[in-house]
Amino acid sequence: MSGNGAAAGDGPIRVGLIGYGLSGAAFHAPLITALDAFALNAVVTSRTDAVARALPRARVVQDVAAMLADATIDLVVIAAPDAQHAPLARAALAAGKHVVVDKPFVTDPADGAALIALAEARGLMLSVFHNRRWDGDFLTVRRMLDEEVLGVVDLAELRWDRFRPAIKAGWREAPGAGLLNDLGPHLIDQAVQLFGMPDAVTGDLAIQRDGAVVEDYFEATLRYGARRVIVSTASVVAAVRPRFALHGTKGSFVKYGIDPQEAVLRGGGSPTDPGYGVDAAADHGTLTRADGTTSVVPSERGDWRRYYALVATAIRQHGAPPVSAREALDVIDLIARVRLSATDRRPVS
């Protein structure tokens, strides 16, 4: 991989962050600054005061082009609205920067393929922030599947419900967005990590809340022969459904509650806080065995810092990133097929 001197191991990897909304301020910046491998040098945003309070060592840059022209920036992290991901990533790669893109990778699969080709041609790392691979509940499920605790799993449900009957202002509720682009990448990526790419998908999308203009409900069924993996989210669910429910020949595992890392970071906490990533005991999952006996399964400790630690290793050692752009493009392709299935009301292979 090409890159500046710091990327080769003679100092911290110098980061430029594009966007300081929820994702940039609550997720990317705290995770990056929690690791000695990085120095967050610049932020492109209009929120000058917010950056000055939280990141006194970072300078605010009003113009993307000025950041990309800065030879001291090794890695560009893109935390901008979805529609800007592809053009910003293209510009950063063209400027010789390694790139991390927030999910969804792109909104058009063709853009993703072009970005992969550009990164490979320039010898640059391109990765997508599928941080939910380092959720404690997902790590618990993956361990149970690896250890074959449940036997052969032929039904798995991954759900992420919300209770938001009122429409929130912002680009996530605007045309071109929607829950399939927002939470779908996390759920579909987790499903693919656990079970691989499916044979076919079916999709169902709906706009259920008054005033909504993009889908606020979706359910997709990923087909693997006889196995069915259901990923779903809805916006008006006060009594939430299980986050994970897996049913196999040796038993079932059911887990409620969302990984706690997002709540900590959005609440102003730090990844370095004691107990970060530790699931509350009340949210641990339950294993029901074939003989009907049950036991509580303590959750693995989640830690989104592991994503960025592996990004640093990939840049310094010229290795594979923790989430490859090709893996992320597979997710985008599946999302496109879910939309096609919902429109045509048929399975899409």
C-alpha positions as CSV (number, residue, x, y, z in Angstrom):
1,M,0.0,0.0,0.0
2,S,1.1,3.5,-0.7
3,G,0.8,6.2,1.9
4,N,2.6,8.8,4.0
5,G,5.4,8.2,6.5
6,A,3.2,7.7,9.6
7,A,1.4,4.8,7.9
8,A,4.7,3.0,7.6
9,G,5.2,2.8,11.4
10,D,7.2,5.9,12.4
11,G,4.4,7.6,14.4
12,P,0.6,7.6,14.8
13,I,-1.6,7.2,11.8
14,R,-2.9,10.8,11.1
15,V,-6.6,10.9,10.6
16,G,-9.0,13.3,8.9
17,L,-12.6,12.9,9.8
18,I,-15.3,14.1,7.4
19,G,-18.6,14.8,9.2
20,Y,-19.2,15.5,12.9
21,G,-22.9,14.5,13.3
22,L,-24.0,11.6,15.4
23,S,-21.7,9.0,13.8
24,G,-18.6,11.2,13.6
25,A,-19.0,12.7,17.1
26,A,-20.3,9.8,19.1
27,F,-18.7,6.8,17.4
28,H,-15.7,7.5,15.2
29,A,-14.0,10.3,17.1
30,P,-14.1,8.6,20.5
31,L,-12.9,5.2,19.1
32,I,-10.1,6.8,17.2
33,T,-8.9,9.0,20.0
34,A,-9.0,6.0,22.4
35,L,-6.2,4.3,20.5
36,D,-2.5,5.4,20.6
37,A,-2.1,4.1,17.0
38,F,-4.0,7.2,15.7
39,A,-3.9,11.0,15.9
40,L,-7.2,12.7,14.9
41,N,-5.7,15.8,13.3
42,A,-8.5,17.4,11.3
43,V,-12.3,17.4,11.1
44,V,-14.4,18.7,8.2
45,T,-17.5,20.2,9.8
46,S,-19.4,23.4,10.4
47,R,-19.6,22.4,14.1
48,T,-16.5,24.3,15.1
49,D,-17.4,24.8,18.8
50,A,-18.3,21.1,19.3
51,V,-15.0,20.0,17.9
52,A,-13.1,22.5,20.0
53,R,-14.8,21.2,23.2
54,A,-14.3,17.5,22.5
55,L,-11.2,17.5,20.4
56,P,-9.0,20.4,21.3
57,R,-6.0,19.0,19.4
58,A,-7.9,18.7,16.1
59,R,-8.2,21.5,13.7
60,V,-11.5,22.2,12.0
61,V,-11.4,22.3,8.2
62,Q,-14.3,23.8,6.3
63,D,-13.4,22.3,2.9
64,V,-13.0,18.6,2.0
65,A,-10.6,19.5,-0.8
66,A,-8.3,21.3,1.6
67,M,-8.1,18.2,3.9
68,L,-7.5,15.9,1.0
69,A,-4.6,18.2,-0.2
70,D,-3.0,17.9,3.2
71,A,0.0,15.6,2.9
72,T,0.0,15.0,6.7
73,I,-3.3,13.1,6.6
74,D,-2.9,9.3,6.1
75,L,-6.4,8.0,6.7
76,V,-9.7,9.6,5.9
77,V,-12.8,8.5,7.8
78,I,-16.1,9.4,6.1
79,A,-19.0,9.9,8.4
80,A,-21.2,12.0,6.1
81,P,-24.8,11.3,4.8
82,D,-25.2,8.1,2.8
83,A,-25.4,9.8,-0.6
84,Q,-22.0,11.4,-0.1
85,H,-20.1,8.2,0.7
86,A,-19.2,7.2,-2.9
87,P,-18.0,10.7,-4.1
88,L,-16.1,11.4,-0.9
89,A,-14.4,8.0,-0.9
90,R,-13.5,8.4,-4.6
91,A,-11.9,11.8,-3.9
92,A,-10.0,10.5,-0.9
93,L,-8.6,7.5,-2.7
94,A,-7.6,9.7,-5.7
95,A,-5.7,11.9,-3.2
96,G,-3.7,8.9,-2.0
97,K,-5.5,8.4,1.4
98,H,-6.5,5.2,3.1
99,V,-10.3,5.3,3.6
100,V,-12.8,4.1,6.2
101,V,-16.4,4.6,5.1
102,D,-19.3,4.5,7.5
103,K,-22.1,2.1,6.6
104,P,-23.8,1.8,4.2
105,F,-20.7,1.5,2.0
106,V,-22.5,3.1,-1.0
107,T,-26.1,3.4,-2.2
108,D,-25.4,2.0,-5.7
109,P,-23.5,-1.3,-6.1
110,A,-21.7,0.0,-9.2
111,D,-20.1,2.8,-7.2
112,G,-18.8,0.2,-4.7
113,A,-17.2,-1.9,-7.4
114,A,-15.5,1.2,-8.9
115,L,-14.2,2.2,-5.5
116,I,-12.7,-1.2,-4.9
117,A,-11.0,-1.1,-8.3
118,L,-9.6,2.4,-7.5
119,A,-8.3,1.3,-4.1
120,E,-6.6,-1.7,-5.5
121,A,-5.0,0.3,-8.3
122,R,-3.6,2.8,-5.9
123,G,-2.5,0.2,-3.3
124,L,-4.7,1.8,-0.6
125,M,-6.8,0.3,2.2
126,L,-10.5,0.7,1.9
127,S,-12.7,-0.5,4.7
128,V,-16.3,-0.1,5.8
129,F,-17.4,0.5,9.4
130,H,-19.4,-2.6,10.2
131,N,-18.8,-2.1,13.9
132,R,-21.6,-4.4,14.9
133,R,-19.3,-7.4,14.3
134,W,-17.8,-6.4,17.7
135,D,-21.1,-6.3,19.6
136,G,-21.1,-8.5,22.6
137,D,-24.3,-10.3,21.7
138,F,-23.1,-11.0,18.1
139,L,-19.8,-12.4,19.5
140,T,-21.8,-14.6,21.9
141,V,-23.9,-16.0,19.0
142,R,-20.8,-16.6,16.9
143,R,-19.1,-18.5,19.7
144,M,-22.1,-20.6,20.2
145,L,-22.3,-21.5,16.5
146,D,-18.6,-22.2,16.4
147,E,-19.0,-24.6,19.4
148,E,-22.1,-26.1,17.9
149,V,-24.0,-25.6,21.1
150,L,-27.3,-25.4,19.2
151,G,-26.7,-28.2,16.8
152,V,-27.9,-27.6,13.2
153,V,-29.6,-24.2,13.1
154,D,-32.3,-24.0,10.6
155,L,-34.1,-20.8,11.8
156,A,-32.4,-17.7,13.0
157,E,-34.0,-14.3,13.6
158,L,-32.0,-11.0,13.9
159,R,-34.2,-8.1,14.9
160,W,-33.6,-4.5,15.9
161,D,-36.8,-2.7,16.9
162,R,-37.4,0.8,18.0
163,F,-40.3,2.8,19.4
164,R,-40.2,6.0,17.5
165,P,-43.8,6.9,16.5
166,A,-42.9,10.5,15.8
167,I,-40.8,11.5,12.7
168,K,-37.4,12.9,13.6
169,A,-36.0,15.7,11.5
170,G,-32.9,14.8,9.5
171,W,-31.5,13.2,6.4
172,R,-32.2,9.6,7.7
173,E,-36.0,10.3,7.2
174,A,-35.5,11.9,3.8
175,P,-36.0,10.3,0.4
176,G,-33.1,8.0,-0.5
177,A,-32.6,6.9,3.1
178,G,-34.8,4.6,5.2
179,L,-34.4,1.8,7.7
180,L,-33.1,-0.8,5.2
181,N,-30.2,1.5,4.4
182,D,-29.8,2.5,8.1
183,L,-30.0,-0.7,10.1
184,G,-30.2,-3.2,7.3
185,P,-26.4,-3.2,6.7
186,H,-25.7,-4.1,10.3
187,L,-28.3,-6.9,10.4
188,I,-27.5,-8.3,7.0
189,D,-23.7,-8.2,7.6
190,Q,-24.1,-10.1,10.9
191,A,-26.3,-12.7,9.1
192,V,-23.7,-13.2,6.4
193,Q,-20.9,-13.4,8.9
194,L,-22.7,-16.1,10.7
195,F,-24.2,-18.1,7.8
196,G,-22.5,-17.0,4.6
197,M,-24.1,-15.6,1.4
198,P,-27.7,-16.9,0.9
199,D,-29.1,-18.7,-2.1
200,A,-32.0,-16.2,-2.4
201,V,-33.7,-13.4,-0.6
202,T,-37.3,-12.2,-0.1
203,G,-38.1,-8.7,1.1
204,D,-41.0,-6.8,2.5
205,L,-40.8,-3.0,3.0
206,A,-43.5,-0.6,4.4
207,I,-44.1,2.9,5.5
208,Q,-46.1,2.6,8.7
209,R,-45.9,6.0,10.5
210,D,-48.0,9.0,9.6
211,G,-45.8,11.5,7.8
212,A,-43.0,9.1,6.9
213,V,-41.7,9.2,3.4
214,V,-39.2,6.3,3.5
215,E,-39.6,2.8,4.8
216,D,-39.7,2.5,8.5
217,Y,-40.3,-1.2,8.5
218,F,-38.5,-4.0,6.7
219,E,-38.2,-7.8,6.9
220,A,-35.9,-9.8,4.7
221,T,-35.7,-13.6,4.6
222,L,-32.3,-15.0,3.6
223,R,-32.7,-18.5,2.2
224,Y,-30.0,-21.2,2.6
225,G,-31.5,-24.4,1.3
226,A,-33.9,-25.3,4.1
227,R,-32.5,-22.8,6.5
228,R,-34.2,-19.4,7.0
229,V,-32.5,-16.4,8.4
230,I,-34.8,-13.5,9.1
231,V,-33.6,-9.9,9.5
232,S,-36.1,-7.3,10.5
233,T,-36.6,-3.9,12.1
234,A,-39.7,-1.8,12.9
235,S,-40.2,1.7,14.2
236,V,-43.3,1.4,16.4
237,V,-42.5,-1.6,18.7
238,A,-42.9,-0.7,22.4
239,A,-42.4,-4.3,23.6
240,V,-39.4,-5.2,21.6
241,R,-38.8,-8.7,20.1
242,P,-35.6,-10.7,20.7
243,R,-32.5,-9.2,19.3
244,F,-31.3,-12.7,18.4
245,A,-33.3,-15.9,18.4
246,L,-31.7,-19.0,17.0
247,H,-33.3,-22.5,16.9
248,G,-31.4,-25.7,16.3
249,T,-31.5,-29.4,16.7
250,K,-29.9,-29.2,20.2
251,G,-31.8,-26.2,21.5
252,S,-32.6,-22.5,21.2
253,F,-30.9,-19.3,22.2
254,V,-32.9,-16.1,22.7
255,K,-31.3,-12.8,23.6
256,Y,-33.1,-9.4,24.3
257,G,-31.5,-6.0,24.5
258,I,-29.1,-4.0,22.3
259,D,-25.4,-4.0,22.9
260,P,-24.6,-1.2,25.4
261,Q,-21.7,0.5,23.6
262,E,-23.9,2.9,21.5
263,A,-25.8,4.2,24.6
264,V,-22.5,4.8,26.5
265,L,-20.9,6.7,23.6
266,R,-24.0,8.7,22.8
267,G,-24.3,9.6,26.5
268,G,-20.8,11.1,26.5
269,G,-19.0,8.1,27.9
270,S,-15.7,6.8,26.6
271,P,-14.5,3.5,25.3
272,T,-11.8,3.6,28.0
273,D,-14.5,3.7,30.8
274,P,-14.5,0.7,33.2
275,G,-17.1,-1.7,32.2
276,Y,-17.4,-0.4,28.6
277,G,-18.9,-3.1,26.4
278,V,-20.2,-5.2,29.3
279,D,-23.8,-6.3,28.9
280,A,-26.1,-5.9,31.9
281,A,-26.8,-9.2,33.6
282,A,-30.6,-8.7,32.9
283,D,-29.9,-8.7,29.2
284,H,-27.9,-12.0,29.0
285,G,-29.4,-14.5,26.7
286,T,-31.1,-17.8,27.6
287,L,-30.2,-21.2,26.3
288,T,-33.1,-23.8,26.1
289,R,-31.9,-27.3,25.6
290,A,-33.6,-30.1,23.8
291,D,-34.7,-31.6,27.1
292,G,-36.4,-28.4,28.2
293,T,-33.8,-27.3,30.7
294,T,-32.6,-23.6,30.6
295,S,-29.5,-21.7,31.6
296,V,-28.4,-18.1,31.3
297,V,-25.5,-17.4,28.8
298,P,-23.4,-14.5,29.8
299,S,-22.6,-12.1,27.0
300,E,-19.2,-11.7,25.6
301,R,-17.7,-8.3,26.1
302,G,-18.1,-6.1,23.1
303,D,-15.5,-3.6,22.0
304,W,-15.8,-1.5,18.8
305,R,-12.2,-0.3,19.3
306,R,-11.1,-3.7,17.9
307,Y,-12.3,-2.5,14.5
308,Y,-10.0,0.5,14.5
309,A,-7.1,-1.5,16.1
310,L,-7.3,-3.9,13.1
311,V,-7.5,-0.9,10.7
312,A,-4.2,0.3,12.1
313,T,-2.6,-3.1,11.7
314,A,-3.9,-3.3,8.1
315,I,-2.3,0.0,7.2
316,R,1.0,-0.6,9.0
317,Q,1.5,-4.1,7.8
318,H,-0.1,-3.7,4.4
319,G,-2.6,-6.4,5.3
320,A,-6.3,-7.1,4.9
321,P,-8.7,-4.7,6.7
322,P,-11.1,-5.9,9.4
323,V,-14.0,-5.4,7.0
324,S,-13.1,-5.6,3.4
325,A,-14.9,-3.4,0.9
326,R,-15.8,-6.5,-1.0
327,E,-17.7,-7.9,2.0
328,A,-19.4,-4.6,2.4
329,L,-20.4,-4.6,-1.3
330,D,-21.9,-8.0,-0.8
331,V,-24.2,-6.4,1.8
332,I,-25.1,-3.6,-0.6
333,D,-25.9,-6.1,-3.3
334,L,-28.2,-8.0,-0.9
335,I,-30.0,-4.8,0.1
336,A,-30.6,-4.1,-3.6
337,R,-32.0,-7.6,-4.1
338,V,-34.2,-7.1,-1.0
339,R,-35.6,-4.0,-2.5
340,L,-36.2,-5.7,-5.9
341,S,-37.9,-8.6,-4.1
342,A,-40.2,-6.2,-2.3
343,T,-41.1,-4.4,-5.5
344,D,-41.7,-7.5,-7.6
345,R,-43.2,-9.5,-4.7
346,R,-41.0,-12.6,-5.5
347,P,-37.8,-14.2,-4.2
348,V,-34.6,-13.0,-5.9
349,S,-31.7,-15.4,-6.3
